[in-house]
């Protein structure tokens, strides 16, 4: 049996970064950028009007000035005639400012009649004009390698003409639930059956990390398990919920061994999740999680999500434990490392309170919690004491 810290360290040591992939910009949110992005153009690429109005020479405009309007330039077009002194051009927002003109007067500050435009006030040179390259100069670095792409980055990438970028790849995952007693939610619940809660929960957790995987239920039958797990091992990550303990029908470890999976560890000195299995076949990471929902949730936060993030090229992949102050005492009474269901509140400091529960199968307790408070082996934490925690909010 290995320690909780060593289990995390071992999983991450075996999680290899996947090769970079070419990704559409609009699909890149949440991915790690694996190239430096420099602009090949100035932004804006020309002097453009920031308002609807009239392009003028600022020196010619004073209160009561009248200038002749030579025409209209719209966004996406150009005014191809020389504008002589004493004249102006009507211009729309985003349109290029005609050469020789150096300001734009907003339309609401003018009055046009019979081709003459009267101006209510003077204007400064450069007013209401977005100058070429004022936002982005050609050659400027837009985003650096290692950036975790967010929605705010998409417009900048698109603005410099990038339709695709090189990013980290998200691993493909297979999700298996074992047990003869579980049925899919929505199906008829027969006698001595329960609904599959772990599968949808793990699928939802995977989706928060950008991975789609539908849970597949497999009964505790060696032949059937061998067939299904054999196919599932083609994925980058195989998650198996249930069947990894020491009961007569906990067949998963033996089946995995027969399929060529190398056991890295089996059993961790932690509660919940002691019977946790981790192994590999080729580059495929195999996680066998004990079947209780709280153990499933904890295993995802501690082992699986960090592995996914590392494989996707992120540098912030380690599980994020923070410090908090306990507003209630924690006495898990176990010789193992304890991760106790808790509510985490952010005030001047994080405050932690235990959520009462009936064990690691208590789904409602999990629904009331938003974190796990960590208590060292055989220890306890008194009220107002400090402890580390991990939260999913």
C-alpha positions as CSV (number, residue, x, y, z in Angstrom):
1,X,0.0,0.0,0.0
2,X,1.5,3.4,-1.0
3,X,0.9,6.8,0.4
4,X,-1.5,9.3,-1.0
5,X,1.3,11.7,-2.1
6,X,3.2,8.9,-3.7
7,X,0.1,7.7,-5.6
8,X,-0.4,11.2,-7.1
9,X,3.3,11.5,-7.9
10,X,3.4,8.0,-9.6
11,X,0.3,8.8,-11.8
12,X,1.8,12.0,-12.9
13,X,5.2,10.5,-13.6
14,X,3.5,8.0,-16.0
15,X,1.3,10.6,-17.7
16,X,3.1,11.6,-20.9
17,X,2.3,14.8,-22.9
18,X,0.4,14.0,-26.1
19,X,1.6,15.2,-29.5
20,X,0.5,18.7,-30.5
21,X,-2.6,18.9,-32.7
22,X,-3.9,21.5,-35.2
23,X,-7.0,23.0,-33.7
24,X,-9.6,25.3,-35.0
25,X,-9.5,28.6,-33.1
26,X,-13.1,28.5,-32.0
27,X,-12.5,25.0,-30.6
28,X,-9.3,25.9,-28.8
29,X,-10.8,27.3,-25.5
30,X,-9.3,25.3,-22.6
31,X,-6.4,24.0,-24.7
32,X,-2.8,24.8,-24.2
33,X,-1.1,26.8,-26.9
34,X,2.0,25.0,-28.2
35,X,3.4,27.7,-30.4
36,X,4.2,31.4,-30.2
37,X,1.7,33.6,-32.1
38,X,2.9,36.7,-33.8
39,X,0.8,39.0,-35.9
40,X,1.5,39.1,-39.7
41,X,-0.4,42.4,-40.0
42,X,-1.0,45.7,-38.4
43,X,-4.2,46.1,-36.5
44,X,-6.0,48.1,-37.7
45,X,-4.5,47.5,-41.1
46,X,-5.3,51.1,-42.1
47,X,-6.4,54.4,-40.6
48,X,-10.1,53.8,-39.9
49,X,-13.0,55.8,-38.7
50,X,-14.2,55.0,-35.1
51,X,-17.6,56.7,-35.7
52,X,-20.2,57.5,-38.3
53,X,-19.5,61.1,-39.4
54,X,-17.5,63.2,-41.8
55,X,-13.8,62.9,-42.6
56,X,-12.1,66.3,-42.6
57,X,-8.9,68.3,-42.3
58,X,-9.0,69.4,-38.7
59,X,-7.4,72.7,-39.5
60,X,-10.4,73.6,-41.7
61,X,-13.1,73.0,-39.2
62,X,-14.3,75.7,-36.7
63,X,-17.8,76.5,-35.3
64,X,-20.1,77.4,-38.2
65,X,-17.7,76.1,-40.9
66,X,-19.3,74.7,-44.0
67,X,-17.6,72.1,-46.3
68,X,-18.8,70.4,-49.4
69,X,-19.5,66.7,-49.1
70,X,-17.8,64.8,-52.0
71,X,-19.5,61.4,-51.3
72,X,-19.7,58.4,-49.0
73,X,-17.2,55.8,-48.0
74,X,-18.5,52.6,-46.3
75,X,-16.7,50.0,-44.3
76,X,-15.0,47.6,-46.7
77,X,-14.7,50.2,-49.4
78,X,-12.2,53.0,-50.3
79,X,-12.6,56.6,-51.4
80,X,-10.5,56.7,-54.6
81,X,-10.5,60.5,-55.4
82,X,-8.3,63.2,-54.0
83,X,-10.1,65.4,-51.5
84,X,-9.3,69.1,-52.2
85,X,-9.2,71.8,-49.5
86,X,-12.6,73.0,-48.5
87,X,-14.2,69.6,-48.9
88,X,-15.1,66.5,-46.7
89,X,-16.3,63.0,-47.1
90,X,-19.1,61.2,-45.3
91,X,-17.7,58.1,-43.6
92,X,-19.1,55.1,-41.8
93,X,-17.6,53.4,-38.8
94,X,-14.7,51.0,-39.8
95,X,-14.2,52.6,-43.2
96,X,-10.7,53.7,-44.3
97,X,-10.1,57.5,-43.9
98,X,-9.3,59.0,-47.3
99,X,-5.7,60.2,-47.7
100,X,-5.0,63.8,-46.7
101,X,-7.9,63.9,-44.1
102,X,-6.9,63.7,-40.4
103,X,-10.0,63.8,-38.3
104,X,-13.6,62.5,-38.2
105,X,-16.5,64.7,-36.9
106,X,-19.4,62.7,-35.5
107,X,-22.6,63.0,-37.6
108,X,-24.6,64.3,-34.6
109,X,-22.3,67.4,-34.5
110,X,-23.1,68.3,-38.1
111,X,-26.0,69.4,-40.3
112,X,-25.9,68.5,-44.0
113,X,-28.1,70.3,-46.5
114,X,-27.9,70.4,-50.3
115,X,-24.4,68.9,-50.2
116,X,-23.0,71.4,-47.7
117,X,-22.0,70.1,-44.2
118,X,-22.2,72.6,-41.4
119,X,-20.0,71.9,-38.3
120,X,-21.1,73.0,-34.8
121,X,-17.5,73.0,-33.3
122,X,-13.9,72.6,-34.1
123,X,-12.0,69.3,-33.8
124,X,-8.5,68.2,-33.0
125,X,-6.2,66.4,-35.4
126,X,-6.6,62.6,-35.2
127,X,-10.0,62.7,-33.4
128,X,-12.2,59.7,-33.9
129,X,-9.6,57.9,-36.0
130,X,-8.1,54.5,-35.1
131,X,-4.6,54.7,-36.5
132,X,-2.9,51.9,-38.4
133,X,-1.2,49.5,-36.0
134,X,-2.3,51.3,-32.8
135,X,-3.7,48.0,-31.4
136,X,-1.2,45.5,-32.8
137,X,2.0,46.1,-34.7
138,X,3.0,43.6,-37.4
139,X,5.4,41.1,-35.8
140,X,4.2,41.7,-32.3
141,X,3.8,38.6,-30.1
142,X,0.1,38.0,-29.5
143,X,0.2,34.9,-27.3
144,X,3.1,32.8,-26.0
145,X,3.6,29.1,-26.0
146,X,2.1,27.5,-22.9
147,X,-0.9,29.9,-22.7
148,X,-4.1,28.3,-21.6
149,X,-6.4,29.6,-24.2
150,X,-9.5,31.4,-22.9
151,X,-12.5,32.9,-24.6
152,X,-10.9,36.4,-24.4
153,X,-8.0,35.1,-26.6
154,X,-10.2,34.0,-29.5
155,X,-10.9,37.4,-31.0
156,X,-7.2,38.3,-31.0
157,X,-6.2,35.1,-32.8
158,X,-9.0,35.6,-35.4
159,X,-8.1,39.3,-35.8
160,X,-4.6,38.5,-37.0
161,X,-6.0,35.9,-39.4
162,X,-5.4,32.6,-37.5
163,X,-8.1,30.0,-38.3
164,X,-6.1,27.2,-36.6
165,X,-3.4,27.0,-33.9
166,X,-1.2,24.2,-32.6
167,X,-2.4,23.1,-29.2
168,X,-2.1,20.2,-26.7
169,X,-4.3,17.3,-27.5
170,X,-7.1,16.2,-25.2
171,X,-6.8,12.5,-24.3
172,X,-9.5,10.1,-25.5
173,X,-11.1,8.4,-22.6
174,X,-13.1,5.2,-22.1
175,X,-15.5,4.9,-19.2
176,X,-16.6,1.6,-17.8
177,X,-19.0,0.8,-14.9
178,X,-18.9,-2.7,-13.6
179,X,-21.6,-4.5,-11.6
180,X,-24.6,-6.7,-12.2
181,X,-26.8,-4.6,-10.1
182,X,-26.6,-1.2,-11.9
183,X,-28.8,0.1,-14.7
184,X,-28.7,3.3,-16.7
185,X,-30.8,6.2,-15.4
186,X,-34.2,6.3,-17.2
187,X,-34.3,2.5,-17.6
188,X,-36.8,0.4,-15.7
189,X,-35.4,-0.3,-12.2
190,X,-35.8,-4.0,-11.6
191,X,-35.7,-5.9,-8.3
192,X,-32.4,-5.6,-6.5
193,X,-31.1,-3.1,-9.0
194,X,-29.8,0.5,-8.5
195,X,-29.3,3.3,-10.9
196,X,-25.8,4.0,-12.2
197,X,-24.7,7.3,-10.5
198,X,-20.9,6.9,-10.9
199,X,-21.0,6.8,-14.7
200,X,-22.9,10.0,-15.3
201,X,-20.9,11.8,-12.6
202,X,-17.6,10.7,-14.1
203,X,-18.8,11.6,-17.6
204,X,-19.8,15.1,-16.4
205,X,-16.4,15.5,-14.7
206,X,-14.7,14.5,-17.9
207,X,-16.8,17.0,-19.9
208,X,-15.6,19.8,-17.6
209,X,-12.1,19.0,-18.9
210,X,-13.3,19.0,-22.5
211,X,-13.6,15.2,-22.9
212,X,-16.7,13.3,-24.1
213,X,-17.1,9.8,-22.9
214,X,-20.3,7.8,-22.5
215,X,-20.5,5.4,-19.6
216,X,-20.8,1.7,-20.5
217,X,-22.2,-0.8,-17.9
218,X,-20.6,-4.2,-17.8
219,X,-21.7,-7.0,-15.6
220,X,-19.2,-8.9,-13.4
221,X,-18.5,-11.6,-15.9
222,X,-14.8,-12.4,-16.8
223,X,-15.4,-13.1,-20.5
224,X,-17.5,-10.0,-21.0
225,X,-15.1,-7.9,-19.1
226,X,-12.2,-9.2,-21.1
227,X,-14.0,-8.3,-24.4
228,X,-15.1,-4.8,-23.3
229,X,-11.9,-3.8,-21.5
230,X,-9.8,-5.1,-24.4
231,X,-11.6,-2.6,-26.8
232,X,-11.5,0.2,-24.2
233,X,-7.7,-0.1,-23.9
234,X,-7.3,1.6,-27.3
235,X,-8.1,4.9,-25.5
236,X,-5.5,7.2,-23.9
237,X,-7.2,6.8,-20.5
238,X,-9.4,4.0,-19.3
239,X,-11.6,4.7,-16.3
240,X,-13.2,1.7,-14.6
241,X,-15.5,2.2,-11.7
242,X,-16.0,-0.8,-9.4
243,X,-14.7,-4.3,-9.4
244,X,-11.2,-3.5,-8.0
245,X,-11.5,-4.5,-4.3
246,X,-11.1,-8.0,-2.9
247,X,-14.5,-9.6,-3.3
248,X,-15.4,-12.7,-5.2
249,X,-16.7,-10.6,-8.1
250,X,-14.0,-8.0,-8.1
251,X,-12.6,-9.3,-11.3
252,X,-11.1,-6.2,-12.9
253,X,-7.4,-6.5,-11.7
254,X,-7.1,-10.1,-12.9
255,X,-8.7,-9.3,-16.3
256,X,-6.5,-6.3,-16.8
257,X,-3.4,-8.4,-16.0
258,X,-4.6,-11.0,-18.6
259,X,-5.0,-8.2,-21.2
260,X,-1.3,-7.1,-20.7
261,X,-1.9,-4.2,-18.3
262,X,1.1,-3.6,-16.0
263,X,0.0,-2.9,-12.4
264,X,1.8,0.2,-11.1
265,X,0.0,0.2,-7.7
266,X,-3.1,-1.3,-6.1
267,X,-4.2,0.2,-2.8
268,X,-3.5,3.6,-1.4
269,X,-3.3,4.6,2.2
270,X,-6.2,7.0,2.0
271,X,-9.9,7.1,2.9
272,X,-12.0,7.0,0.7
273,X,-10.4,5.1,-2.1
274,X,-8.1,2.6,-0.5
275,X,-8.5,-0.1,-3.3
276,X,-7.5,2.3,-6.0
277,X,-5.7,0.6,-9.0
278,X,-3.4,2.2,-11.4
279,X,-1.7,0.5,-14.3
280,X,-0.5,1.0,-17.9
281,X,-0.6,-0.8,-21.2
282,X,1.7,1.0,-23.7
283,X,0.8,4.7,-23.3
284,X,-2.7,4.0,-22.0
285,X,-3.3,5.0,-18.4
286,X,-5.7,2.6,-16.5
287,X,-7.5,3.8,-13.4
288,X,-9.6,1.2,-11.4
289,X,-11.6,3.2,-8.9
290,X,-13.5,1.6,-6.0
291,X,-17.2,1.8,-6.7
292,X,-18.4,4.2,-4.0
293,X,-19.4,7.6,-5.4
294,X,-17.3,9.7,-3.0
295,X,-14.3,7.6,-3.8
296,X,-14.9,8.1,-7.5
297,X,-15.2,11.9,-7.1
298,X,-12.0,12.1,-5.0
299,X,-10.0,9.9,-7.4
300,X,-11.0,12.1,-10.3
301,X,-9.8,15.3,-8.5
302,X,-6.6,13.7,-7.1
303,X,-5.4,11.4,-9.9
304,X,-7.4,11.6,-13.1
305,X,-7.8,15.3,-13.7
306,X,-4.1,16.0,-13.0
307,X,-3.2,13.3,-15.5
308,X,-5.5,14.7,-18.2
309,X,-4.1,18.2,-17.7
310,X,-0.5,17.0,-18.0
311,X,-1.3,14.9,-21.1
312,X,-2.9,18.0,-22.6
313,X,0.3,20.0,-22.1
314,X,-0.7,22.1,-19.2
315,X,2.0,23.1,-16.6
316,X,-0.6,23.7,-13.8
317,X,-1.6,20.0,-13.7
318,X,-0.9,19.1,-10.1
319,X,-4.0,18.8,-7.8
320,X,-4.4,22.2,-6.1
321,X,-4.5,21.8,-2.3
322,X,-5.0,25.1,-0.5
323,X,-4.9,26.1,3.2
324,X,-8.0,26.8,5.2
325,X,-9.2,27.2,8.8
326,X,-11.6,24.7,10.2
327,X,-14.9,26.1,11.6
328,X,-15.6,22.6,13.0
329,X,-13.4,19.8,14.3
330,X,-12.3,16.9,12.0
331,X,-11.8,13.5,13.6
332,X,-11.9,10.9,10.9
333,X,-10.5,8.1,13.2
334,X,-8.6,6.2,10.6
335,X,-4.9,5.2,10.3
336,X,-5.1,6.3,6.7
337,X,-4.9,9.7,5.1
338,X,-8.5,11.1,5.3
339,X,-10.2,13.3,2.7
340,X,-13.3,14.5,4.5
341,X,-16.3,15.8,2.7
342,X,-16.6,19.5,3.5
343,X,-18.1,22.8,2.7
344,X,-15.6,25.5,1.8
345,X,-16.4,29.1,2.2
346,X,-14.3,32.0,1.1
347,X,-14.2,34.9,3.6
348,X,-11.0,36.6,4.8
349,X,-9.6,33.1,4.7
350,X,-11.1,29.8,3.5
351,X,-13.2,28.2,6.2
352,X,-13.9,24.5,6.2
353,X,-16.7,22.6,7.9
354,X,-17.3,18.8,7.8
355,X,-20.4,17.6,6.0
356,X,-22.1,14.8,8.0
357,X,-22.4,11.6,6.0
358,X,-23.0,7.9,6.2
359,X,-19.8,6.9,4.4
360,X,-18.4,7.0,0.9
361,X,-21.6,5.8,-0.6
362,X,-23.6,8.9,0.7
363,X,-24.5,10.6,-2.5
364,X,-26.5,13.4,-0.9
365,X,-23.6,14.3,1.4
366,X,-21.4,14.7,-1.8
367,X,-24.1,16.9,-3.3
368,X,-24.0,19.2,-0.2
369,X,-20.2,19.4,-0.2
370,X,-17.9,21.4,-2.4
371,X,-14.5,20.1,-1.2
372,X,-12.4,17.6,0.7
373,X,-10.5,18.6,3.8
374,X,-7.3,16.6,4.3
375,X,-6.4,15.1,7.7
376,X,-3.1,13.3,8.2
377,X,-2.8,9.6,9.0
378,X,-4.3,8.8,12.4
379,X,-4.7,12.5,13.1
380,X,-7.5,15.1,13.7
381,X,-7.9,18.8,13.4
382,X,-9.5,20.9,16.1
383,X,-11.9,23.8,15.6
384,X,-10.0,26.9,14.4
385,X,-7.1,24.6,13.4
386,X,-5.5,24.8,9.9
387,X,-5.8,22.1,7.2
388,X,-5.3,21.7,3.5
389,X,-8.3,21.2,1.2
390,X,-9.2,20.7,-2.4
391,X,-12.4,22.1,-3.9
392,X,-14.2,21.6,-7.2
393,X,-15.7,25.1,-7.2
